[in-house]
C-alpha cells in the first residue's frame, strides 16, 4: 500500500506548487474582470493534475473532467469556407477552430472578452511568443492608472505559456490568443478582450500554426466590425 500513498503525496505536492504560483496572479490585461469562483482557496489546486514538461517552465495541466465537454479539445466536422490552416474564433460559441483538410477542424474551448471589449475581424499571426512578457495597453492604463506596467513571462503571467499576436498589415491589433491561469473561465465571457485558452491547448495550437497564418474572429456570425 506504500506506492498509492506515495503517489497521492506527490499529486498533492504538485497541486500545492501550482496553487502557490497561481495565487500570485493579479487581475490584469486579458485576465478576468472578477476573481475566479475559488480564487485563493485550496480548491484552486483541485483544477490541476500535474505538469507537462516545457522550457523554461513546466505547463500546469488541468483536470479536463471539470471542463464542459463542448469546450474540450476535439476534432469536429467543419463546413466553413476558410482554407485549411485558418484559425476561426467564434466569440458567441466560445470556440476556436483550426481548419484542417478533409472537412474537419481541431476545435478548442476558449474564454472571451466581455461585451464591449471583444474585437472581431480578419487578421494574421504577426508573431508568436513562448512564455511571453506582458504589458498593459494604453487604454488599460488610462482605465486603471495603478496597474503594473510589465511582467516577465512565467507561471504568474497573464498571457500564460504561449501567445499569438494578431496583426492587420503591419499594425498590431493589440488582440492576442493566449494561455490562461484561470481554467474556470473557459467558456465564459469575462476578460478584458483577448481570447484565452487552457495553457496546454495554446501550446498545442502554437505548434500547429506558423507566423502569417490567417485568423478570423467573428461575432454574431460576422467577421468584420
C-alpha positions in Angstrom: 0.0 0.0 0.0 3.1 2.3 0.2 3.0 3.1 -3.6 -0.5 4.6 -3.6 0.2 6.7 -0.6 3.5 8.0 -2.2 1.6 8.8 -5.5 -1.1 10.6 -3.6 1.5 12.7 -1.7 3.3 13.5 -5.0 0.0 14.6 -6.6 -0.8 16.8 -3.6 2.7 18.3 -3.6 2.3 19.1 -7.3 -1.0 20.8 -6.8 0.4 22.8 -3.9 3.3 24.1 -6.1 0.9 25.1 -8.9 -1.5 26.7 -6.5 1.3 28.7 -4.8 2.3 30.2 -8.2 -1.3 30.9 -9.4 -2.3 32.6 -6.1 0.3 35.3 -7.0 -1.6 36.3 -10.2 -3.3 39.8 -10.1 -6.1 40.9 -12.3 -4.5 42.3 -15.5 -4.8 42.7 -19.2 -6.5 39.8 -20.9 -7.4 38.4 -17.5 -10.9 38.1 -16.0 -12.6 41.2 -14.6 -13.6 39.3 -11.4 -11.9 36.7 -9.3 -12.4 33.0 -10.1 -15.0 31.1 -8.2 -12.4 29.6 -5.9 -9.7 32.2 -6.1 -7.2 31.9 -3.2 -8.8 28.7 -1.8 -7.5 25.2 -1.6 -10.0 24.1 -4.2 -8.0 26.0 -6.8 -5.4 23.3 -6.7 -8.1 20.7 -7.5 -8.2 22.1 -11.0 -4.7 20.8 -11.7 -3.5 17.2 -12.1 0.2 17.7 -12.7 2.5 19.4 -15.2 3.7 18.9 -18.8 7.5 19.4 -19.4 8.3 22.6 -21.1 11.0 25.3 -21.1 11.8 27.4 -19.2 8.7 26.4 -17.1 6.6 23.3 -16.9 3.0 23.8 -18.1 0.3 23.1 -15.4 -2.2 20.5 -16.6 -5.9 21.0 -16.0 -8.3 18.2 -14.9 -10.4 18.2 -18.1 -13.3 16.5 -16.3 -14.0 19.9 -14.8 -14.4 21.4 -18.3 -17.7 21.2 -20.1 -17.3 18.5 -22.8 -18.1 21.0 -25.6 -15.1 23.1 -24.6 -12.6 20.2 -24.6 -10.1 19.8 -27.4 -11.6 17.6 -30.1 -11.8 17.1 -33.9 -15.1 18.2 -35.4 -16.8 18.3 -38.8 -16.2 21.8 -40.4 -18.1 23.1 -43.4 -17.0 26.8 -43.4 -15.4 28.5 -46.4 -12.0 29.0 -44.8 -8.9 27.3 -46.2 -7.0 24.6 -44.1 -4.6 26.3 -41.7 -7.0 29.1 -40.9 -7.9 29.8 -37.2 -11.6 30.7 -36.8 -12.7 32.1 -33.4 -16.4 32.2 -32.7 -17.0 34.7 -29.9 -20.6 33.7 -29.4 -19.9 29.9 -29.2 -16.7 30.3 -27.2 -14.9 28.1 -29.7 -11.7 28.3 -31.6 -11.3 26.1 -34.7 -8.2 25.3 -36.6 -9.4 24.3 -40.1 -7.9 21.1 -41.4 -8.0 19.1 -44.7 -11.0 16.9 -45.4 -13.8 19.0 -44.0 -12.7 18.8 -40.4 -11.3 21.2 -37.8 -9.5 20.9 -34.5 -11.8 22.7 -32.0 -10.8 24.2 -28.6 -12.9 25.9 -26.0 -11.9 29.5 -25.2 -12.8 32.3 -22.8 -13.6 35.7 -24.5 -13.9 39.3 -23.7 -16.9 40.7 -22.0 -19.5 42.7 -24.1 -17.9 45.9 -25.4 -14.4 44.6 -25.1 -14.3 41.9 -27.7 -12.6 42.5 -31.1 -13.7 40.9 -34.4 -12.2 40.9 -37.8 -9.7 39.3 -40.2 -6.1 39.3 -39.2 -2.9 37.2 -39.3 -0.5 35.9 -36.8 2.2 38.6 -36.8 4.4 37.0 -34.2 4.4 34.2 -31.6 5.6 34.2 -28.0 6.8 31.4 -25.7 6.2 32.3 -22.0 5.8 35.9 -23.2 6.3 39.0 -21.2 3.1 41.1 -20.6 2.5 44.8 -20.6 -0.9 46.7 -20.5 -2.3 48.7 -23.4 -2.6 52.5 -23.3 -6.3 52.1 -22.8 -5.9 49.7 -19.9 -3.5 52.2 -18.2 -6.0 55.0 -18.7 -8.8 53.0 -17.1 -6.6 51.8 -14.3 -3.6 54.1 -13.7 -2.3 51.9 -10.8 -1.9 48.8 -13.0 1.6 47.3 -13.1 3.4 48.3 -16.3 5.1 45.0 -17.1 5.6 41.4 -16.0 8.1 38.8 -17.1 6.9 35.6 -18.6 6.2 32.8 -16.2 3.5 30.8 -14.3 2.1 34.0 -12.9 2.0 35.9 -16.2 -1.5 36.8 -17.6 -0.6 35.6 -21.1 0.2 32.1 -19.9 2.5 29.6 -21.7 2.1 31.0 -25.2 0.7 33.9 -27.1 -0.3 34.5 -30.8 -0.2 38.2 -31.6 -2.7 39.3 -34.2 -1.8 41.9 -36.9 -3.6 43.6 -39.7 -1.0 44.5 -42.3 2.0 45.7 -40.2 -0.2 47.0 -37.4 -0.5 45.2 -34.1 -4.3 44.9 -33.3 -3.3 44.5 -29.6 -5.5 41.4 -29.7 -4.0 38.1 -28.6 -4.8 34.4 -28.4 -3.0 33.2 -25.3 -2.9 30.8 -22.4 -4.7 31.4 -19.1 -4.2 30.6 -15.4 -7.9 30.7 -14.8 -9.2 27.4 -16.3 -12.7 28.0 -14.9 -13.0 31.0 -17.3 -13.0 28.8 -20.4 -16.5 29.1 -22.0 -17.1 32.4 -20.2 -17.3 36.0 -21.4 -15.4 37.9 -18.7 -11.9 39.0 -19.7 -10.6 42.3 -21.0 -10.9 41.3 -24.6 -8.3 38.7 -25.7 -9.1 35.1 -26.5 -7.8 32.8 -23.7 -7.2 29.0 -23.9 -6.0 26.4 -21.4 -2.2 26.5 -21.3 -1.9 23.0 -22.7 -4.3 23.9 -25.6 -2.4 27.1 -26.6 0.8 25.1 -26.6 -0.8 22.6 -28.9 -2.2 25.3 -31.2 1.1 27.2 -31.1 3.0 24.2 -32.5 0.4 23.7 -35.4 0.3 27.3 -36.8 3.0 29.4 -38.4 3.6 33.1 -38.3 1.5 34.5 -41.2 -1.5 32.2 -40.6 -4.9 33.8 -41.2 -7.1 34.4 -38.1 -10.8 35.1 -38.4 -12.7 36.4 -35.3 -16.4 36.6 -35.7 -19.3 37.7 -33.5 -23.0 37.2 -34.5 -21.7 35.2 -37.4 -20.0 38.3 -38.9 -16.2 38.7 -39.3 -15.8 42.4 -39.8 -16.6 45.3 -37.4 
